[in-house]
């Protein structure tokens, strides 16, 4: 993603911050065990990282998972659901800020922000990272199992919306993402509708397309369902997030990732602290912990999603096969498309599309 670059933390400030954070860490390790509640996508964390954090800082982590960003945003709108840290996908962050659902970031408690690649410091969702911190990033594409789908048979969404050939051939063995915004975005790519076009005419075209596809699908699935299904062959093809496909591939080498010829959306998931968090200090501690190169590398090696840290900090820590895998770090030749912030009005339109498509 080509974004404006800038230097984030000046050396003098970093020294002062390091001193302050060191004192905070000491207090955290000496205090009674406290509770940190985290809400994140499924299959998106190395469980050893949670254990290490609990042991290092004498904290009990309650870690819950969701399948769709809609669920996370709904929790925020209902007061945060009791969570201290929620991972939000990029397009929802501006709405969370606008509605006052998340706290401003206390950068004095997150000195490891200096490790983040300048690529992510200025972004269209939270410029300057004043309310959120990147957790991981990736692309949206298609996973296939080559025991059932020949390599080259799927080049993009042309096949996933093909109700005359591909879909009847693989009826009940193809899935789209549970996160319906991704489904709508895929339809827009296929139909050639601009991302910012939400006219009645375009919305109806999207509904008609998705309705024609619906009865051929196995369903609208999250990562916890389509990862093992792709690996086992229960699914032949699935709209999927890049790292999830690599996870499935680690179980079955017949699974491959396809960057759609129509274009692949590149996204960033952000760590945010709900307004009503009962442990914001621990949430900041977790964020800073995740930005440590060794911790970040440990997560990348497990989840197969790129870290927002500068790549040179990860060399020697992240498996070189991961750093060179085009499904994880897209090649320069890939047609990558930036997602866009969405308004409350657009969220309502997406919900209307979902309801219209799924109703019997």
Secondary structure, DSSP 8 states (H G I E B T S, - for coil): --------S-HHHHHHHHHHHHHHHHHHHHS--EEEEEEEETT-S-HHHHHHHHHHHTEEEEEEEES-HHHHHHHHHTT-TT-SEEEEEHHHHHHHHHTT-B----GGG-GGGGGB-HHHHS-SSSTTSSSEEEEEEEEEEEEEETTTS-TTT--SHHHHT-TTTHHHHTTTSEEEESSHHHHHHHHHHHHT--TT---HHHHHHHHHHHHHHHTT-SEEE-HHHHHHHHHHTS-SEEEEEHHHHHHHHHH-TTEEEE--TT-EEEEEEEEE-BTT-S-HHHHHHHHHHHTSHHHHHHHHHHH--B-SB-HHHHBTTB-HHHHT-TTTS--TTS-EEE-----HHHHHHHHHHHHHHH--
